[in-house]
Amino acid sequence: MKEVVLITGASSGMGEVTARYLNENGYTVYAGTRDKSLKTPEISGVNNIYLDVTDTDSMETAVNAIIAQHSKIDVLVNNAGFGLVSTAEEVTDEEIFKQFDVNVFGLMKMTRAVLPYMRKAQAGVIINISSFLGKMGLPLLSHYNASKYAVEGFVDSIRFEMAPYNVRVHSIQSGLFGTNFVKKGLVANSATTSEDSPYKDLVAHFVPIVAKAINEGPNPQPIADAVKAIIENENSLIAIPVGGEATTFVPLRKALSDEDFEIKVKDTFGI
């Protein structure tokens, strides 16, 4: 019987690539999308399912539909997310909440929805698409980074709860890949990007660096490769850095003192 995989945020980018790849490798894939027409992604063999991680009812409905069809969910890939570009001073209440509602609360609620079935089955894998920025700070991305730090803490904690039930929980600490994240996945605070912002020099210097790294980044296939490898290897590492930035900065973060690491980041990005 094929393993059943549910992926959130699978209509584009890393989620779509992962859905396509797992489908090609014999998994039954459900691609979660906020598109109620269920037309994206149009991948032969992949089941599109309406799922909005800010809507608890939609998550529970999606899980119930899959359970009704297959009596199980073997793998959950929490991929849905976006990045807020804003200074800590200029951010709005709504922007802070939205950032955490999608990247943290949605991930936690999605995980909660599948855990009873995995626990009863005494089997399951939960893979959270995190970021190298869950292990380090950068300017203008503090709320995004904080959300990814939260994901890392969630992973580290629930592993203890689920270990007795043979449910594995992992994170993929992604670097910057060539996806449509700049167009669809980044949301900028209007005050921060205004010419009147006291931070305009920082914005003018740093935002193009990030945008260029994403727009000219490599294909996100390594993320799909890592997801498949985690599923198929019971002894997989808890957290796996994937991509140039991740494999560079995550080990450095472990090796250097906080102060020396901060100096390294300033030197690297010219800040």
Order of alpha helices (4+ residues) and beta strands (2+ residues): beta-alpha-beta-beta-alpha-beta-beta-alpha-alpha-beta-alpha-beta-beta-alpha-alpha-beta-alpha-alpha
